[in-house]
Amino acid sequence: MGLSSQKLGWVFLLCFVVFCGYKNGVVEASHKVYMHLQSQNAVDIKKVHRTGYHFQPPQHWMNDPNGPMYYKGLYHLFYQYNPKGAVWGNIVWAHSVSKDMINWKPLKPAIYPSKSFDQFGTWSGSATILPGNKPAILYTGIVDEKQTQVQNLAYPKDYNDPYLQEWVKPDFNPIAIGDTPWVNTSAFRDPTTAWLGRDGHWRMLVGSKKRRRGLVYLYRSRDFVDWVKAKHPLHTAPQTGMWECPDFFPVQAQGKTGLDTSVIGENVKHVLKVSLDETRYEYYTVGTYYPDKDRFIPDPNSVDGWAGLRYDYGNFYASKTFFDPSKNRRVLWGWSNESDVSPDDSEIKGWSGIQAIPRKIWLHSNGKQVMQWPIEELEAIRENKVELNNHKLNIGEKIEVKGITAAQADVEVTFSFKSLDKAESFDPSWADYDAQKLCQVRGSTIQGGLGPFGLATLASTNLEEFTPVSFRVFKDHDKYKVLMCSDATLSTLRNEPKMYKPSFAGFVDVDLTVEKKLSLRSLIDHSVVESFGEGGKTCITSRVYPTLAIYDKAHLFAFNNGTEAITIETLNAWSMDNPKMN
Ligand code: DQQ
């Protein structure tokens, strides 16, 4: 098929740019349309569970972070947004900018349905900075009522505008369609940031599935306009279902410095993350990218699928990283969806969805897993520091952390203990349990040996409600297993049968025989508790809806519910200010 003259014009421009340089355990599927809720305006924006310092639009529905980037001194965040209601639907790319990723200024939507190649939806995608500092966006367009998916390209109208307010969607779109019979065109979406190979060809991935085999199609292009699907996907895994929002990026094998997406070479490993539509959770693998063959092979101990590693063992989905050249770091954004009862709850609230605090992400020096830590800019909104040092907690003891606004706080604590002897035995009948199931049966209210100890966040005065974030140590033959739980079971007195109160949990890969210490940081913000175990080895985000532990009636405690005495070596806590939020 010949190129139209408009397409040729774009090819020319781009060549110039390029060559110049669940319900009840499962979060609901995001693409369900609730017709009766589509266009209702929020009558009453319920404030009680709105967050103070997490990214949120003033009202309505938000899901995936899209196309995060840094351009001319500003961070850009686009996000899937329903401008007409608090449930998923009418999706556009809303757009905000920031100098620090904490204070945000809203702009008008950047990309919205307007052309034949996206008239039924503008779904998720990514930004790529082309040579010469020229941003481009690849996104999924929905072309019919059957939700047939194609990939499109958009460019800023004016590269001199640091706000990048106007985006042009050339008429030669789409740039990738499911044009072979085996491509499932209703499962063909979410293009990644592209990377440039040494052969001068760009590559990008599109998430998909073949029956239940999850996969990422690989596309190549010399000019960023004509894209050709490679013969084989970059990677696939059986029994994983649709891979949404793939993300593929290099990390230093040793070091915390972030790498631009096209970097390859020695001391470089790659991370492939996929969001699993079937469970609405994500997993990632660490491995090697072979550029000559365009294959990604996970390391032997880095497994694909449900048993794999997760960035976050809680409410965290459709995440995406970007390289921040201003601080040479890679930053991770992720959507933390609501987990209250039903779409009608969102309509009552008038809003739905927050973004987790952006996290710096790098590979642990052991090469086995990534590390995540809230971006340093967050520390600028800390206020009223309180400290607690060398405080012993015997069995059943707790201490209140007073002097901060416990409903909107940041707390960092290091616990130590003298011995591992009291760690409870790991019952062989738990062998098949994942961490979440183990937390369900051995949660923070069940007395243990070494642990559970941790923080009781968003707690009411008499602990009728609280969300404990805790550690519990088990002895399994000659090894110790460290379980970290963020348990929503007692987070609210609301008790409707469908209320989702999961015992989110993950294991922490740490050798306690070397140092008898465990550290925890929790970002508490009215309806979210975002926790980082052991400096960001295990992260868990819980969405909770207290009825008593709200505003100044919320409290924060440190507790020990194990027989081994625990020492709070250091505890620093801050109230968190309200940044400018859209
Ligand atoms: N959300 C988008 C899709 C993506 C899904 C639609 C993930 O592009 O696959 O809003 O949450």
Residues whose N, C-alpha, C, O or C-beta is under 5 A from the ligand:
A	BS01	DQQ	S30 D64 Q80 I91 W123 S124 R189 D190 E244 C245 A318
